[in-house]
Amino acid sequence: MVLWGLMQSWHNLLRMLRPDAVILDHSPTAGLAVLIAGIRSVTIGNGFEISPLSNPLAPIPGFSWATAANAAASESIAVDNAAIVLRRFRRRPLMRLRDLFRDSTRMLLTYPEVNPYGVRTDVGYVGLLPGALRVERVDWLTGDWGIFACLRPDTYQIDAIL
């Protein structure tokens, strides 16, 4: 099973780095590993990537193929695959896919007015990442905690994010 192999990789990486928190850029597989490891997480993404925590997860609006029935069928497959992995790690299975994201702080990189799922109160809205972030510089080398972020090197504004 591919998911099991991916989970082994994530699990080993998390065990090696031992982060206190993980920032997930809409990464359901990494999110499953973080859930298994019991690590706090923040999930970021745009309005399309982070759907409302409905049951089943809502289909992507605006696409004729994205129906409630297709969303439910896809979710069932994902939950069944996750259950196999969770059982191997001696964890309780997910009852619904939304349970994967329930404990993660969710932040949307959009505005409520243009969120494709409509205004939501269960997420934080960050807005769009500007050309230059004006934030206080943080010295990550001090203190006794750590954060792990896995970002593609071609991620837009990666220097500003880091």
C-alpha positions as CSV (number, residue, x, y, z in Angstrom):
1,M,0.0,0.0,0.0
2,V,1.5,3.4,-1.1
3,L,0.0,5.2,1.9
4,W,1.7,2.9,4.3
5,G,5.1,3.6,2.7
6,L,4.5,7.3,2.7
7,M,3.5,7.1,6.4
8,Q,6.7,5.3,7.3
9,S,8.7,8.1,5.7
10,W,6.8,10.8,7.5
11,H,6.8,8.9,10.8
12,N,10.6,8.4,10.6
13,L,11.1,12.1,9.7
14,L,8.9,13.3,12.6
15,R,10.7,10.9,15.1
16,M,14.1,12.2,14.0
17,L,13.1,15.9,14.1
18,R,10.8,15.7,17.1
19,P,9.0,19.0,16.3
20,D,6.6,20.6,18.8
21,A,4.4,21.7,16.0
22,V,4.1,21.2,12.2
23,I,2.8,23.6,9.6
24,L,0.9,21.8,6.9
25,D,0.2,23.4,3.6
26,H,-2.8,21.3,2.8
27,S,-1.0,18.0,3.2
28,P,-3.4,15.3,4.2
29,T,-0.8,12.5,4.2
30,A,1.6,14.5,6.4
31,G,-1.5,15.5,8.5
32,L,-2.2,11.8,9.1
33,A,1.4,11.3,10.2
34,V,1.1,14.3,12.6
35,L,-2.1,12.9,14.0
36,I,-0.5,9.5,14.6
37,A,2.5,11.2,16.3
38,G,0.3,13.4,18.4
39,I,2.0,16.6,17.3
40,R,0.1,19.9,17.2
41,S,-0.4,21.3,13.7
42,V,-1.5,24.4,11.7
43,T,-3.0,23.7,8.3
44,I,-2.8,26.5,5.8
45,G,-4.2,26.7,2.3
46,N,-6.6,28.6,0.1
47,G,-10.3,28.3,0.2
48,F,-10.4,25.4,-2.3
49,E,-7.8,23.3,-0.5
50,I,-9.3,23.4,2.9
51,S,-13.0,22.5,2.7
52,P,-15.5,22.9,5.5
53,L,-15.5,20.1,8.1
54,S,-18.8,18.7,6.9
55,N,-19.8,15.0,6.7
56,P,-18.9,14.0,4.0
57,L,-16.4,16.7,3.1
58,A,-18.0,19.2,0.7
59,P,-17.4,18.8,-3.0
60,I,-15.4,21.5,-4.7
61,P,-17.9,24.2,-5.9
62,G,-18.1,25.0,-9.5
63,F,-17.2,21.7,-11.1
64,S,-19.9,19.5,-12.6
65,W,-18.1,16.3,-11.6
66,A,-17.7,17.4,-8.0
67,T,-21.0,16.0,-6.7
68,A,-21.9,15.1,-3.1
69,A,-22.1,11.5,-4.2
70,N,-18.6,11.6,-5.7
71,A,-17.3,13.4,-2.6
72,A,-18.8,10.8,-0.3
73,A,-17.4,7.9,-2.4
74,S,-13.9,9.4,-2.5
75,E,-14.0,10.1,1.3
76,S,-15.0,6.5,2.0
77,I,-11.9,5.3,0.0
78,A,-9.6,7.7,1.9
79,V,-11.1,6.8,5.3
80,D,-10.7,3.0,4.6
81,N,-7.0,3.5,3.5
82,A,-6.3,5.7,6.6
83,A,-7.9,3.0,8.8
84,I,-5.4,0.4,7.6
85,V,-2.5,2.7,8.4
86,L,-4.0,3.8,11.8
87,R,-4.5,0.1,12.7
88,R,-0.9,-0.7,12.0
89,F,0.1,2.2,14.3
90,R,-2.3,1.0,16.9
91,R,-4.5,4.1,16.7
92,R,-8.2,4.5,16.5
93,P,-9.6,4.7,12.9
94,L,-11.1,7.9,11.6
95,M,-14.8,7.8,11.4
96,R,-14.9,10.6,8.9
97,L,-12.2,12.4,6.9
98,R,-12.9,15.6,8.7
99,D,-11.6,14.0,11.9
100,L,-8.1,14.2,10.3
101,F,-8.3,18.0,10.4
102,R,-10.4,18.5,13.5
103,D,-7.5,19.2,16.0
104,S,-5.4,21.2,13.5
105,T,-5.7,25.0,13.6
106,R,-6.9,25.9,10.1
107,M,-5.8,29.1,8.4
108,L,-7.1,30.2,5.0
109,L,-4.9,32.2,2.6
110,T,-7.9,34.1,1.2
111,Y,-10.7,36.5,2.3
112,P,-14.1,35.4,3.6
113,E,-15.8,37.3,0.8
114,V,-14.1,35.3,-1.9
115,N,-14.0,31.9,-0.2
116,P,-15.5,29.4,-2.6
117,Y,-17.3,27.6,0.2
118,G,-18.7,30.9,1.6
119,V,-17.9,32.6,4.9
120,R,-16.8,30.2,7.6
121,T,-16.4,30.8,11.3
122,D,-14.3,27.7,12.1
123,V,-11.1,28.9,10.4
124,G,-8.8,31.9,10.5
125,Y,-8.5,34.1,7.5
126,V,-5.0,35.3,6.8
127,G,-5.7,37.0,3.4
128,L,-3.3,36.7,0.5
129,L,0.4,36.5,1.2
130,P,1.8,39.9,0.1
131,G,5.0,40.5,-1.7
132,A,6.8,41.2,1.6
133,L,5.6,40.1,4.9
134,R,5.9,42.7,7.7
135,V,6.4,40.6,10.7
136,E,8.7,40.7,13.7
137,R,11.8,38.7,13.1
138,V,12.0,35.5,15.2
139,D,15.2,33.9,16.2
140,W,14.4,30.2,15.8
141,L,17.6,29.1,17.4
142,T,16.7,30.3,20.9
143,G,14.3,28.5,23.2
144,D,13.7,24.9,23.7
145,W,11.0,24.2,21.1
146,G,11.0,23.7,17.4
147,I,8.8,23.9,14.3
148,F,9.1,21.7,11.3
149,A,7.9,22.9,7.9
150,C,8.2,20.9,4.7
151,L,7.9,23.3,1.8
152,R,8.7,22.8,-1.9
153,P,11.7,25.0,-2.8
154,D,9.6,26.6,-5.6
155,T,6.9,27.7,-3.1
156,Y,5.9,31.3,-3.8
157,Q,7.5,33.6,-1.3
158,I,9.3,30.8,0.5
159,D,12.0,33.2,1.8
160,A,9.3,35.4,3.4
161,I,7.4,32.4,4.8
162,L,10.6,31.0,6.4
